[in-house]
Amino acid sequence: MIKPEDEPALERKSAPLAERKKRARIGRGVIIALACYAAIAFGLYLFVSVYMVSNPTNAN
């Protein structure tokens, strides 16, 4: 059984406050970048699907 003082998660909490804030900011930036990528991909998907439905003769 793992003792509470041997938990790997406890090591990260002992980092200085400035370092934790920096990591949190980087993590938030990665999440926002992924969300933007997903929104752009979904928008492209909607555009292509609407275009294909409105112009069925072009869908080969």
KEKOL-41026 format. One record per residue: residue number from 0; x, y, z of N, C-alpha, C in turn. Coordinates in Angstrom, 2 decimals, always signed. Layout:
N
TORTI seq      nu      nv      nw     cau     cav     caw      cu      cv      cw
TORTI NUM       X       Y       Z       X       Y       Z       X       Y       Z
...
This chain:
60
TORTI seq      nu      nv      nw     cau     cav     caw      cu      cv      cw
TORTI   0   +0.85   -1.18   +0.00   +0.00   +0.00   +0.00   +0.89   +1.25   +0.00
TORTI   1   +0.50   +2.25   -0.75   +1.29   +3.48   -0.85   +0.97   +4.40   +0.32
TORTI   2   +2.02   +4.88   +0.94   +1.85   +5.82   +2.04   +1.54   +7.20   +1.47
TORTI   3   +0.79   +8.02   +2.19   +0.46   +9.35   +1.67   +1.69  +10.20   +1.33
TORTI   4   +2.78  +10.04   +2.07   +3.96  +10.85   +1.78   +4.70  +10.36   +0.54
TORTI   5   +4.39   +9.12   +0.07   +5.02   +8.58   -1.13   +4.20   +8.82   -2.39
TORTI   6   +3.07   +9.46   -2.27   +2.21   +9.74   -3.42   +2.94  +10.67   -4.39
TORTI   7   +2.97  +10.35   -5.68   +3.65  +11.23   -6.63   +2.93  +12.57   -6.80
TORTI   8   +1.63  +12.62   -6.56   +0.88  +13.87   -6.73   +1.28  +14.91   -5.69
TORTI   9   +1.76  +14.46   -4.55   +2.12  +15.41   -3.50   +3.38  +16.18   -3.86
TORTI  10   +4.24  +15.61   -4.70   +5.46  +16.30   -5.10   +5.13  +17.55   -5.92
TORTI  11   +4.16  +17.45   -6.78   +3.81  +18.59   -7.63   +3.26  +19.75   -6.81
TORTI  12   +2.57  +19.45   -5.73   +1.99  +20.51   -4.91   +3.05  +21.26   -4.12
TORTI  13   +4.24  +20.68   -3.98   +5.30  +21.35   -3.24   +6.08  +22.32   -4.12
TORTI  14   +5.72  +22.41   -5.41   +6.39  +23.35   -6.31   +6.03  +24.77   -5.91
TORTI  15   +6.90  +25.71   -6.21   +6.60  +27.11   -5.88   +5.33  +27.59   -6.57
TORTI  16   +4.70  +28.57   -5.97   +3.44  +29.10   -6.49   +3.60  +29.63   -7.91
TORTI  17   +4.70  +30.32   -8.19   +4.91  +30.88   -9.53   +4.98  +29.77  -10.58
TORTI  18   +5.65  +28.67  -10.24   +5.76  +27.56  -11.19   +4.40  +26.89  -11.42
TORTI  19   +3.62  +26.74  -10.36   +2.28  +26.16  -10.51   +1.39  +27.04  -11.38
TORTI  20   +1.49  +28.36  -11.20   +0.69  +29.27  -12.02   +1.11  +29.20  -13.48
TORTI  21   +2.43  +29.08  -13.72   +2.94  +28.99  -15.09   +2.43  +27.71  -15.76
TORTI  22   +2.48  +26.60  -15.04   +1.99  +25.34  -15.58   +0.49  +25.40  -15.85
TORTI  23   -0.25  +26.04  -14.96   -1.69  +26.16  -15.15   -2.00  +27.00  -16.39
TORTI  24   -1.23  +28.07  -16.59   -1.44  +28.93  -17.76   -1.13  +28.17  -19.04
TORTI  25   -0.06  +27.38  -19.03   +0.30  +26.58  -20.21   -0.78  +25.54  -20.48
TORTI  26   -1.26  +24.89  -19.43   -2.32  +23.90  -19.59   -3.60  +24.49  -20.14
TORTI  27   -3.95  +25.68  -19.64   -5.14  +26.36  -20.16   -4.95  +26.70  -21.63
TORTI  28   -3.76  +27.13  -22.01   -3.49  +27.47  -23.40   -3.62  +26.27  -24.32
TORTI  29   -3.15  +25.11  -23.85   -3.26  +23.89  -24.66   -4.73  +23.51  -24.84
TORTI  30   -5.51  +23.61  -23.78   -6.94  +23.28  -23.87   -7.65  +24.24  -24.82
TORTI  31   -7.32  +25.52  -24.73   -7.95  +26.50  -25.63   -7.56  +26.25  -27.07
TORTI  32   -6.29  +25.90  -27.32   -5.84  +25.60  -28.68   -6.57  +24.38  -29.23
TORTI  33   -6.73  +23.34  -28.42   -7.46  +22.16  -28.87   -8.93  +22.47  -29.14
TORTI  34   -9.52  +23.30  -28.31  -10.92  +23.68  -28.51  -11.08  +24.47  -29.81
TORTI  35  -10.14  +25.37  -30.09  -10.19  +26.13  -31.34  -10.04  +25.21  -32.55
TORTI  36   -9.11  +24.26  -32.45   -8.92  +23.31  -33.54  -10.20  +22.50  -33.78
TORTI  37  -10.84  +22.05  -32.70  -12.07  +21.27  -32.82  -13.19  +22.12  -33.43
TORTI  38  -13.27  +23.39  -33.04  -14.32  +24.27  -33.58  -14.10  +24.52  -35.06
TORTI  39  -12.85  +24.72  -35.47  -12.56  +24.94  -36.89  -12.86  +23.68  -37.70
TORTI  40  -12.48  +22.51  -37.17  -12.75  +21.26  -37.87  -14.25  +21.02  -38.00
TORTI  41  -15.00  +21.30  -36.94  -16.45  +21.13  -37.00  -17.08  +22.11  -37.99
TORTI  42  -16.60  +23.34  -38.01  -17.10  +24.32  -38.97  -16.83  +23.90  -40.41
TORTI  43  -15.65  +23.36  -40.65  -15.33  +22.86  -41.99  -16.23  +21.69  -42.36
TORTI  44  -16.46  +20.80  -41.41  -17.37  +19.68  -41.64  -18.77  +20.17  -41.99
TORTI  45  -19.29  +21.15  -41.24  -20.62  +21.69  -41.54  -20.66  +22.34  -42.91
TORTI  46  -19.62  +23.10  -43.23  -19.57  +23.77  -44.53  -19.61  +22.75  -45.66
TORTI  47  -18.80  +21.70  -45.57  -18.75  +20.69  -46.62  -20.07  +19.94  -46.70
TORTI  48  -20.65  +19.59  -45.57  -21.91  +18.83  -45.61  -23.05  +19.68  -46.17
TORTI  49  -23.12  +20.95  -45.81  -24.17  +21.82  -46.36  -23.94  +22.04  -47.85
TORTI  50  -22.70  +22.19  -48.25  -22.39  +22.38  -49.68  -22.80  +21.14  -50.48
TORTI  51  -22.51  +19.96  -49.95  -22.86  +18.73  -50.68  -24.37  +18.53  -50.76
TORTI  52  -25.09  +18.92  -49.71  -26.55  +18.77  -49.73  -27.16  +19.78  -50.71
TORTI  53  -26.60  +20.99  -50.76  -27.19  +22.00  -51.64  -26.79  +21.81  -53.11
TORTI  54  -25.70  +21.10  -53.38  -25.25  +20.86  -54.76  -25.01  +19.36  -54.97
TORTI  55  -26.07  +18.58  -55.05  -25.88  +17.13  -55.15  -25.23  +16.69  -56.46
TORTI  56  -25.29  +17.53  -57.50  -24.67  +17.13  -58.78  -23.15  +17.17  -58.69
TORTI  57  -22.59  +17.93  -57.74  -21.14  +18.02  -57.61  -20.58  +16.89  -56.76
TORTI  58  -21.43  +16.15  -56.07  -20.95  +15.09  -55.20  -20.72  +13.84  -56.03
TORTI  59  -19.51  +13.60  -56.42  -19.20  +12.43  -57.25  -18.91  +11.25  -56.40
